[in-house]
Amino acid sequence: MTGSIAELVPRRHARSVAECLVRRAAFTVDLGMPRHQWFRWKSGISAPCGCDCRRLNAFPTDRRMIGDALAEAVREAFPDVGYVIGAAHAGIPWATILAERLGLPLAYVRAQPRAPGGVLVECAPAGAASAVVVDDVVASGASILSSIQAIQAETGLTVAGVQSIANWNFPEMRIRLTEWRVRALTSYPYILDCARAAGLLNDAGVAQLSRFYQDPRNYVWAG
């Protein structure tokens, strides 16, 4: 995969999905937030912004819109996929919706085995089909890579790539997932623009967060 947003995010649904994330407060940001209250992401990054797509499950209209967009994106990017696999935990509802839309079998990858020495990939996927791994948000790519490694170790499936609702296009994600096609419905340029339109950010805030997303591990916050 390349490092460009255009390669990562097809334009068709990018704006509408970003608007949905901001409208439903799945994406939240407050640059005036005290540092001890900052969001701590799964990747270990701390920032005054965060994204939790699980909030969208409470809104049937938005849930259907996201499901339709995921199905269209996967049909386009992964036309030969024969299996949908959800990444625990937040990716599982979206993988379930996607599998139903596409009429495909579903499995999911646990964060931890149910018992010591147990499997991570549930639903006993069989055969040698091509699979797409689904998550809500991809940041560093570490948890997705762990899911892919579990699929490779425990099943005969071939991982075609990764589909998510949002992906921040971090440099370390591109390195970790360079072997696979990675796609998302939206990313930070669209989300920050929608946050500005909603009054959550001014131009200076958008510029600051744009710099942060380009290299979050090395970004130095002012103040």
C-alpha positions as CSV (number, residue, x, y, z in Angstrom):
1,M,0.0,0.0,0.0
2,T,1.1,3.6,-0.5
3,G,1.0,6.4,2.0
4,S,-1.6,8.6,0.4
5,I,-5.1,9.2,1.7
6,A,-6.4,8.8,-1.8
7,E,-5.1,5.2,-1.9
8,L,-6.5,4.5,1.5
9,V,-9.9,6.1,1.3
10,P,-12.2,6.2,-1.8
11,R,-13.9,9.6,-1.9
12,R,-17.4,8.4,-2.4
13,H,-18.4,7.9,1.3
14,A,-15.5,9.7,3.0
15,R,-17.4,12.9,3.7
16,S,-20.7,11.4,4.7
17,V,-19.1,8.9,7.1
18,A,-16.9,11.7,8.6
19,E,-20.0,13.8,9.2
20,C,-21.7,10.9,10.8
21,L,-18.7,10.3,13.2
22,V,-18.7,13.9,14.2
23,R,-22.5,14.3,14.5
24,R,-22.9,11.2,16.8
25,A,-19.8,12.2,18.9
26,A,-18.0,9.0,17.8
27,F,-15.2,11.4,17.0
28,T,-14.6,13.8,19.8
29,V,-11.9,16.5,20.2
30,D,-11.1,19.3,22.7
31,L,-7.8,21.0,22.4
32,G,-8.3,22.7,25.7
33,M,-8.7,19.5,27.6
34,P,-6.2,19.1,30.5
35,R,-3.5,16.5,29.6
36,H,-4.5,14.2,32.4
37,Q,-7.9,13.8,30.7
38,W,-6.6,13.1,27.2
39,F,-7.7,10.0,25.4
40,R,-5.3,7.0,25.6
41,W,-5.6,4.9,22.5
42,K,-5.1,1.2,22.2
43,S,-1.8,2.0,20.5
44,G,-0.6,3.8,23.7
45,I,-0.8,7.2,22.0
46,S,-2.4,10.0,24.2
47,A,-4.2,12.8,22.5
48,P,-7.0,15.4,23.0
49,C,-9.1,13.5,20.4
50,G,-10.5,10.1,20.1
51,C,-12.8,8.0,18.0
52,D,-15.2,5.3,19.2
53,C,-17.4,3.9,16.4
54,R,-19.3,1.7,18.8
55,R,-21.4,4.8,19.5
56,L,-22.9,4.5,16.0
57,N,-24.6,1.2,16.9
58,A,-27.2,3.1,18.9
59,F,-28.4,4.9,15.7
60,P,-30.1,2.5,13.3
61,T,-30.1,4.9,10.3
62,D,-26.4,5.6,10.7
63,R,-25.7,2.0,11.3
64,R,-27.4,1.0,8.1
65,M,-25.5,3.8,6.2
66,I,-22.2,2.6,7.5
67,G,-23.1,-1.0,6.7
68,D,-24.0,-0.1,3.1
69,A,-20.8,1.8,2.7
70,L,-18.7,-1.0,4.0
71,A,-20.4,-3.5,1.7
72,E,-19.8,-1.3,-1.3
73,A,-16.2,-0.6,-0.4
74,V,-15.4,-4.3,0.1
75,R,-17.1,-5.3,-3.2
76,E,-14.9,-2.8,-4.9
77,A,-11.6,-3.4,-3.2
78,F,-11.9,-7.1,-2.4
79,P,-14.2,-8.5,-5.1
80,D,-13.1,-12.1,-4.6
81,V,-13.4,-12.2,-0.8
82,G,-15.1,-15.3,0.6
83,Y,-15.0,-14.7,4.3
84,V,-15.5,-11.8,6.7
85,I,-13.5,-11.7,9.9
86,G,-14.2,-9.2,12.7
87,A,-11.4,-8.0,15.0
88,A,-12.3,-7.9,18.6
89,H,-13.9,-6.1,20.1
90,A,-15.3,-3.1,18.2
91,G,-14.9,-4.6,14.8
92,I,-17.2,-7.5,15.4
93,P,-20.6,-5.7,15.0
94,W,-19.5,-4.2,11.7
95,A,-18.1,-7.5,10.5
96,T,-21.5,-9.1,11.3
97,I,-23.4,-6.4,9.4
98,L,-20.9,-6.7,6.4
99,A,-21.2,-10.5,6.3
100,E,-24.9,-10.2,6.2
101,R,-24.9,-7.6,3.4
102,L,-22.5,-9.7,1.3
103,G,-24.0,-13.1,2.2
104,L,-20.7,-14.4,3.3
105,P,-19.6,-16.6,6.3
106,L,-18.4,-14.8,9.4
107,A,-15.7,-15.4,12.0
108,Y,-14.0,-13.2,14.5
109,V,-10.6,-12.9,16.3
110,R,-10.6,-12.7,20.1
111,A,-8.4,-10.3,21.9
112,Q,-7.4,-13.1,24.3
113,P,-8.1,-16.9,24.2
114,R,-11.1,-18.1,26.1
115,A,-8.8,-20.4,28.1
116,P,-5.0,-20.7,28.3
117,G,-3.8,-22.3,25.1
118,G,-7.2,-21.9,23.4
119,V,-7.8,-20.5,19.9
120,L,-8.2,-16.9,19.0
121,V,-10.2,-17.3,15.8
122,E,-13.8,-18.2,16.6
123,C,-16.5,-19.8,14.5
124,A,-14.2,-22.5,13.1
125,P,-13.6,-21.0,9.6
126,A,-12.8,-23.8,7.2
127,G,-11.4,-24.0,3.7
128,A,-8.9,-21.8,1.8
129,A,-11.0,-18.8,1.0
130,S,-9.8,-15.2,0.8
131,A,-10.8,-13.2,3.9
132,V,-11.1,-9.5,4.7
133,V,-10.4,-8.4,8.3
134,V,-12.8,-5.7,9.6
135,D,-12.3,-3.2,12.4
136,D,-13.8,0.1,13.4
137,V,-10.7,2.2,13.7
138,V,-7.1,1.4,12.6
139,A,-4.3,3.5,14.2
140,S,-0.9,1.9,14.7
141,G,-2.0,-1.4,13.0
142,A,-0.6,-3.5,15.9
143,S,-3.9,-5.1,16.9
144,I,-4.9,-5.8,13.2
145,L,-1.5,-7.4,12.6
146,S,-2.1,-9.6,15.6
147,S,-5.5,-10.7,14.2
148,I,-3.9,-11.4,10.8
149,Q,-1.2,-13.5,12.4
150,A,-3.8,-15.5,14.4
151,I,-5.8,-16.1,11.2
152,Q,-2.6,-17.3,9.4
153,A,-1.6,-19.6,12.3
154,E,-5.0,-21.1,13.0
155,T,-6.9,-21.3,9.7
156,G,-6.3,-22.0,6.0
157,L,-7.8,-18.7,5.0
158,T,-5.8,-16.2,3.0
159,V,-6.0,-12.6,4.2
160,A,-6.8,-10.3,1.3
161,G,-6.7,-7.1,3.3
162,V,-8.2,-4.9,5.9
163,Q,-11.4,-2.8,5.8
164,S,-12.3,-0.3,8.5
165,I,-14.6,2.6,9.1
166,A,-11.7,5.0,9.9
167,N,-8.0,4.7,9.5
168,W,-5.5,7.4,10.6
169,N,-2.9,6.4,8.0
170,F,-0.1,6.5,10.5
171,P,3.4,5.7,9.2
172,E,3.8,2.7,11.6
173,M,0.5,1.3,10.3
174,R,1.7,1.5,6.7
175,I,4.9,-0.4,7.7
176,R,3.1,-3.1,9.7
177,L,0.5,-3.7,7.1
178,T,2.5,-3.2,4.0
179,E,1.8,-6.8,2.8
180,W,-1.9,-6.3,2.6
181,R,-4.4,-4.0,0.9
182,V,-5.8,-1.6,3.5
183,R,-8.9,0.4,2.9
184,A,-11.1,2.7,5.1
185,L,-14.3,4.6,4.6
186,T,-12.8,7.9,5.9
187,S,-9.7,9.4,7.6
188,Y,-8.5,12.4,9.4
189,P,-8.6,15.1,6.6
190,Y,-12.3,14.6,6.2
191,I,-13.0,14.2,9.9
192,L,-11.1,17.3,10.9
193,D,-12.9,19.3,8.2
194,C,-16.3,18.1,9.5
195,A,-15.2,18.9,13.1
196,R,-14.3,22.4,11.9
197,A,-17.7,22.8,10.2
198,A,-19.4,21.6,13.5
199,G,-17.6,24.3,15.5
200,L,-15.3,21.8,17.4
201,L,-12.1,23.1,15.8
202,N,-10.9,26.4,14.3
203,D,-8.4,26.6,11.4
204,A,-5.4,26.6,13.8
205,G,-6.8,23.5,15.5
206,V,-7.3,21.7,12.2
207,A,-3.7,22.5,11.2
208,Q,-2.3,21.3,14.5
209,L,-4.2,18.0,14.4
210,S,-3.2,17.5,10.8
211,R,0.4,17.7,11.8
212,F,-0.2,15.3,14.7
213,Y,-1.8,12.7,12.5
214,Q,1.0,12.8,10.0
215,D,3.5,11.6,12.7
216,P,1.8,11.0,16.1
217,R,4.7,9.3,17.8
218,N,7.1,12.2,17.3
219,Y,4.6,15.1,17.5
220,V,5.4,17.6,20.2
221,W,2.3,19.3,21.7
222,A,2.7,22.9,22.6
223,G,2.1,24.0,26.1
